[in-house]
Amino acid sequence: MNNVHRMAIFACRASRDFAAKVIDGLNAIKSPEEPELRLGNLEVTPFSDGEFQPAYMESVRGATVFLIQSTFPPAENLMELLLCIDAAKRASADKVIAVIPYFGWARQDRKDRPRVSIGAKLAANLLRAAGADRVMTCDLHADQIQGFFDFPVDHVYASKVFIPAIKAMKIPDLAIAAPDMGGAKRANAYAKDLRCPVVICHKSRARANVVSKITAIGEVEGKNIIIVDDMIDTAGTLTKAADVLMDMGAASVRACATHGILSGPAFDNINASKLAEVFITDTIPLPEGKDTHKIKVMSMTGTFASIIRKVYNYEPISPEFIF
């Protein structure tokens, strides 16, 4: 009976540091009589042709298994997560919950031009086929992606850490900006909680990852503006928006973006821009050897730890959400 409703937490290779901090968070909030949690022993054996095989080095029979893995870079890390889910199910885990702090393929949430795939829906189908019983993720690129899953999704918001941090900074003449029309809903939610005006940036793209023009709508002059977004990829949109806002008379421009993908010229773009600071979370680890003096990392591990515990104990998680 010791294995009934037992919590077991494992991490795939891309998120082991994140998972270790989640374990610390879980141990910090457990009751004194509960045993210390530890990260389970999951080994991944690589083959010379690029294949790999995960193996659980301890029993998961009857356990509720939480598998932590951000799918960035998306292809290999998603495949590793799928194999680990499959392995847990075949080892008789009672439930397998995929904890995906950053859900790759989320930008492919619709057919925005003819003859393209909807990658987010395909990824959801793959997770179901592998045997996942539930997904826990953070700031999906579009909220409607939750509907792509045929099982429960716990959608965590980074506003849980960003909004208290913004309030603590006590910035005068604050305004919240959306870097594009698609981010207007997120910006409005932040502005409503912070009781400040909203600025909307409108962009036109020459092609993927290349922005040709940005204009801003709203009161900008004299404002200390914080641009909020779900991710920073090459930082082209973000930095161009910041420069436009400063040229329009903003006192300062900062940014809060949940997922720091930071690919290609992102670091150079940020360092060369008029952004004062950029706040991201640790859903994706920062690469080593890069100039990150403008980038501040805020941790989502405490939030994930709290929600994992509540999901495991069948407790409501709505109090964890700011919006």
Secondary structure as UniProt FT lines:
FT   TURN            2..5
FT   STRAND          6..11
FT   HELIX           13..15
FT   HELIX           16..29
FT   TURN            32..33
FT   STRAND          42..46
FT   TURN            48..49
FT   STRAND          52..56
FT   TURN            61..62
FT   STRAND          63..68
FT   HELIX           74..90
FT   TURN            91..92
FT   STRAND          95..100
FT   TURN            104..107
FT   TURN            114..115
FT   HELIX           119..130
FT   STRAND          134..138
FT   HELIX           143..148
FT   STRAND          153..156
FT   HELIX           159..169
FT   TURN            172..173
FT   STRAND          174..178
FT   HELIX           181..183
FT   HELIX           184..194
FT   STRAND          198..207
FT   TURN            208..209
FT   STRAND          210..217
FT   TURN            221..222
FT   STRAND          224..232
FT   HELIX           236..247
FT   TURN            248..249
FT   STRAND          252..260
FT   TURN            264..265
FT   HELIX           266..272
FT   STRAND          277..281
FT   TURN            282..283
FT   TURN            288..289
FT   TURN            293..294
FT   STRAND          295..298
FT   HELIX           301..312
FT   TURN            313..314
FT   HELIX           318..320
//
